[in-house]
Amino acid sequence: MPGTLYLCATPIGNLGDMTPRVVETLKAVDLIAAEDTRNSIRLLNHFDIHTPMTSYHEYNKVEKAKKLTELLKAGQDVALITDAGTPAISDPGEVLVRICRENGIPVTSLPGAAACITALTLSGLPTRRFCFEGFLPADKKEKREVLEELAEESRTIILYEAPHRLIRTLEELREKLGDRDVTICRELTKKFETVTPTTLDGALEYYKDREPKGEYVLVLRGKSREEKRREEIQSWEDMTVEEHMAYYQALGMDGKEAMKQVAKDRGVGKREIYACLHRDGNENRE
């Protein structure tokens, strides 16, 4: 029988958030795969855990995942931990989980701290629908594409950011998304935790003469349906009725369907659209 991969959430700051179940599991498994063994050894010592460790991080995730998979196939149990929070969320652990699934190796998750969910619940922004983007891509082209997608996102948006990139990220978000409500969460669960509801403009003003310190989670309000509707109305106003009709007919609508949608967009009755098209058609023939 193969062993089991245990995804063990560790505290994002406050050691009191370590669950008894995680402590018991880390003591019981054959091996702990840690993102940074130098950081994790302090956590393990605090809880009197003496299980052997091996490194598993972004730069060895594929090669090391194969080695860990072989150990699991041989019947050993392995626990995966990150420097802080839940493994496989914006983390190389997702590669190991995928390879284990492909090889029929049992995987289970021991829930606990997650910075993204902690920040969301503290933000005061809508929580029913949200998207987690993690860290923005380093590649400029990919980052631009992601920001363009986020500009149209209606759900609450959660981002991670390091202190040395915070101001630049705020500037890029302001440029692409406009001024949005944002809650800036810093050093969550730690002694100097701060949660600041503001706007992107307000945040940029705040950091004009302050150096960002600590790890950040940004929670942004998505684009509202009202905002999207106003943009649509503005685009329809720039079209003639004929162009508006042609737009929907190019999408495969027949004349009646297109007329109905055009009337709805413009907030008028179908008869008014029909009369406008008929009038313009007669004028063109003259």
C-alpha positions in Angstrom: 0.0 0.0 0.0 1.3 3.5 -0.8 1.8 6.1 1.9 -0.2 9.3 2.2 0.8 12.8 1.4 -0.4 15.2 4.2 -0.8 18.9 3.3 -0.2 20.5 6.7 -1.1 24.1 7.2 1.3 26.0 9.5 0.8 29.4 11.2 1.2 32.6 9.1 2.5 34.4 12.2 1.0 33.4 15.5 2.2 30.0 16.6 -1.1 29.6 18.6 -2.8 28.9 15.2 -1.0 25.6 14.8 -3.6 22.8 15.2 -3.1 19.8 17.4 -3.9 17.6 14.4 -1.0 19.0 12.4 1.4 18.6 15.3 0.4 15.0 15.8 0.7 14.3 12.0 4.2 16.0 11.7 5.4 13.7 14.6 3.9 10.6 13.0 5.0 10.8 9.4 8.2 9.4 8.0 9.4 12.6 6.4 8.5 16.3 6.3 9.0 18.2 3.0 9.5 21.8 3.8 9.8 24.9 1.6 12.7 26.2 3.7 14.2 23.8 6.2 16.0 26.7 8.0 12.7 28.4 8.8 10.8 25.2 9.5 13.3 23.8 12.0 12.4 26.6 14.4 8.7 25.7 14.1 9.4 22.0 14.6 11.7 22.7 17.6 8.9 24.8 19.2 6.5 21.9 19.1 9.2 19.3 19.9 8.9 17.6 16.5 12.0 15.6 15.5 10.8 14.0 12.2 13.5 14.1 9.4 13.1 17.0 6.9 13.9 17.5 3.3 13.7 20.6 1.2 10.9 21.1 -1.4 10.7 24.5 -3.1 10.1 26.4 -6.3 13.5 25.5 -7.8 13.4 21.7 -7.2 9.7 21.1 -7.3 9.6 18.8 -10.3 12.7 16.7 -9.7 12.0 16.5 -5.9 8.3 15.7 -6.5 9.4 12.6 -8.4 11.7 11.5 -5.6 9.0 12.1 -2.9 6.5 10.2 -5.1 8.8 7.1 -5.1 9.0 7.2 -1.3 5.2 7.5 -1.1 4.8 4.5 -3.5 7.1 2.5 -1.2 4.7 3.1 1.7 6.2 6.1 3.5 4.0 8.9 4.7 5.1 12.4 3.8 3.9 15.7 5.2 4.3 18.9 3.1 4.6 22.3 4.8 5.4 25.8 3.6 7.1 28.7 5.3 3.6 29.9 6.4 0.0 29.0 5.6 -1.6 26.2 3.6 0.5 24.2 1.1 -0.3 24.3 -2.6 -1.9 27.7 -2.5 0.3 30.0 -4.6 3.0 27.4 -3.8 5.0 24.7 -5.5 3.0 22.1 -3.5 0.4 22.0 -6.3 3.0 20.2 -8.5 3.5 17.5 -5.9 -0.2 17.1 -5.4 -0.8 16.7 -9.1 1.9 14.1 -9.5 0.6 12.1 -6.5 -2.9 12.2 -8.0 -1.6 10.9 -11.4 0.1 8.0 -9.5 -2.8 7.0 -7.4 -1.2 8.2 -4.1 -3.6 9.3 -1.4 -3.5 13.0 -0.6 -5.3 14.6 2.4 -5.3 18.2 3.6 -5.1 19.3 7.2 -6.7 22.7 7.2 -5.5 25.7 9.1 -4.2 29.3 8.5 -4.4 30.8 5.0 -3.4 34.5 4.5 -5.8 35.0 1.6 -8.9 33.9 3.6 -7.8 35.7 6.7 -7.4 38.9 4.8 -10.7 38.5 3.0 -12.7 38.1 6.2 -11.0 41.2 7.7 -11.5 43.4 4.6 -15.1 44.5 4.9 -15.5 43.9 1.2 -18.0 41.4 -0.3 -17.0 37.8 0.5 -19.7 35.8 -1.3 -17.7 35.8 -4.6 -14.0 36.3 -4.8 -11.0 35.4 -6.9 -7.4 34.7 -5.6 -4.6 35.9 -7.9 -1.7 35.4 -5.6 1.5 37.2 -6.7 1.2 39.1 -10.0 3.5 37.5 -12.7 7.1 38.8 -13.0 6.9 38.8 -16.8 5.7 42.2 -18.0 3.5 41.0 -20.9 1.8 38.3 -18.7 1.3 40.9 -15.9 -0.3 43.3 -18.3 -2.7 40.6 -19.5 -3.6 39.6 -15.9 -4.2 43.3 -15.0 -6.5 43.7 -18.0 -8.5 40.7 -16.9 -8.7 42.0 -13.3 -9.9 45.3 -14.6 -13.2 43.6 -15.7 -13.4 41.2 -12.7 -16.6 41.7 -10.7 -15.6 39.5 -7.8 -13.6 40.7 -4.8 -9.9 40.3 -5.8 -7.1 39.0 -3.4 -3.4 39.6 -4.2 -0.2 38.9 -2.3 2.7 41.3 -2.5 6.2 41.7 -1.0 7.2 45.0 0.6 9.8 46.0 -2.0 7.2 45.7 -4.8 4.1 47.1 -3.0 4.2 50.7 -4.3 4.8 49.6 -7.9 1.9 47.1 -7.7 -0.4 49.8 -6.3 0.6 52.1 -9.2 -0.1 49.4 -11.8 -3.4 48.5 -10.2 -4.4 52.2 -10.2 -3.4 52.6 -13.8 -5.4 49.5 -15.1 -8.3 49.3 -12.6 -8.9 52.9 -11.8 -9.4 54.1 -8.2 -10.9 51.1 -6.3 -11.7 50.4 -2.7 -8.8 48.3 -1.3 -8.1 46.8 2.2 -4.3 46.5 2.8 -3.5 43.8 5.3 0.0 43.7 6.7 1.7 41.1 9.0 -1.5 39.1 9.6 -1.8 37.4 13.0 1.6 38.9 14.1 2.3 41.5 16.8 2.2 44.5 14.3 -0.8 43.3 12.3 -2.5 46.2 10.5 -5.7 46.2 8.4 -6.3 49.4 6.5 -9.5 50.0 4.5 -8.7 52.7 1.9 -8.6 53.3 -1.8 -5.8 52.9 -4.3 -5.4 56.6 -4.4 -5.4 56.8 -0.6 -2.8 54.0 -0.4 -0.5 55.6 -2.9 -0.7 58.9 -0.9 0.0 57.0 2.4 3.1 55.4 1.0 4.6 58.6 -0.5 6.7 59.1 2.6 6.5 55.7 4.3 8.6 52.6 3.5 6.5 49.4 3.2 7.5 46.7 5.7 6.3 43.2 6.2 4.2 40.9 4.0 1.1 42.2 2.4 -2.3 40.9 1.2 -4.4 43.3 -0.9 -8.1 42.9 -1.1 -9.8 44.9 -3.8 -13.4 45.6 -4.7 -14.4 44.1 -8.0 -16.0 46.1 -10.8 -19.7 46.5 -10.0 -22.5 45.6 -12.4 -23.5 49.3 -12.4 -20.0 50.3 -13.6 -20.1 47.7 -16.3 -23.6 48.8 -17.3 -22.5 52.5 -17.5 -19.6 51.5 -19.8 -21.9 49.5 -22.0 -24.4 52.5 -22.3 -21.5 54.8 -23.2 -20.4 52.4 -25.9 -23.9 52.1 -27.3 -24.2 55.8 -27.4 -21.2 56.0 -29.7 -22.9 53.6 -32.2 -25.7 54.3 -34.7 -28.7 52.1 -34.4 -27.6 50.3 -37.6 -24.2 49.7 -36.2 -25.7 48.4 -33.0 -28.0 46.0 -34.9 -25.1 44.9 -37.0 -23.0 44.1 -33.9 -25.6 41.6 -32.6 -26.3 40.1 -36.1 -22.6 39.5 -36.4 -22.9 37.4 -33.2 -25.5 35.2 -35.0 -28.8 36.8 -33.8 -31.6 37.2 -36.3 -33.2 40.6 -37.0 -35.9 40.2 -34.3 -33.5 39.1 -31.6 -31.1 41.8 -32.4 -33.8 44.5 -32.4 -35.0 43.3 -29.0 -31.5 43.4 -27.5 -30.7 46.8 -29.1 -34.0 48.2 -27.6 -33.0 46.7 -24.2 -29.5 48.2 -24.3 -30.9 51.7 -25.2 -33.8 51.5 -22.8 -36.4 52.1 -25.4 -39.2 50.0 -27.0 -38.7 47.8 -30.1 -41.1 49.9 -32.0 -38.8 52.9 -31.6 -35.8 50.9 -33.0 -38.0 49.7 -35.9 -39.1 53.2 -36.7 -35.6 54.5 -36.5 -34.3 51.8 -38.9 -37.2 52.3 -41.3 -36.8 56.1 -41.2 -33.0 55.9 -41.9 -33.6 53.3 -44.6 -36.1 55.7 -46.4 -33.7 58.6 -46.0 -30.9 56.5 -47.6 -33.1 55.6 -50.5 -33.9 59.2 -51.1 
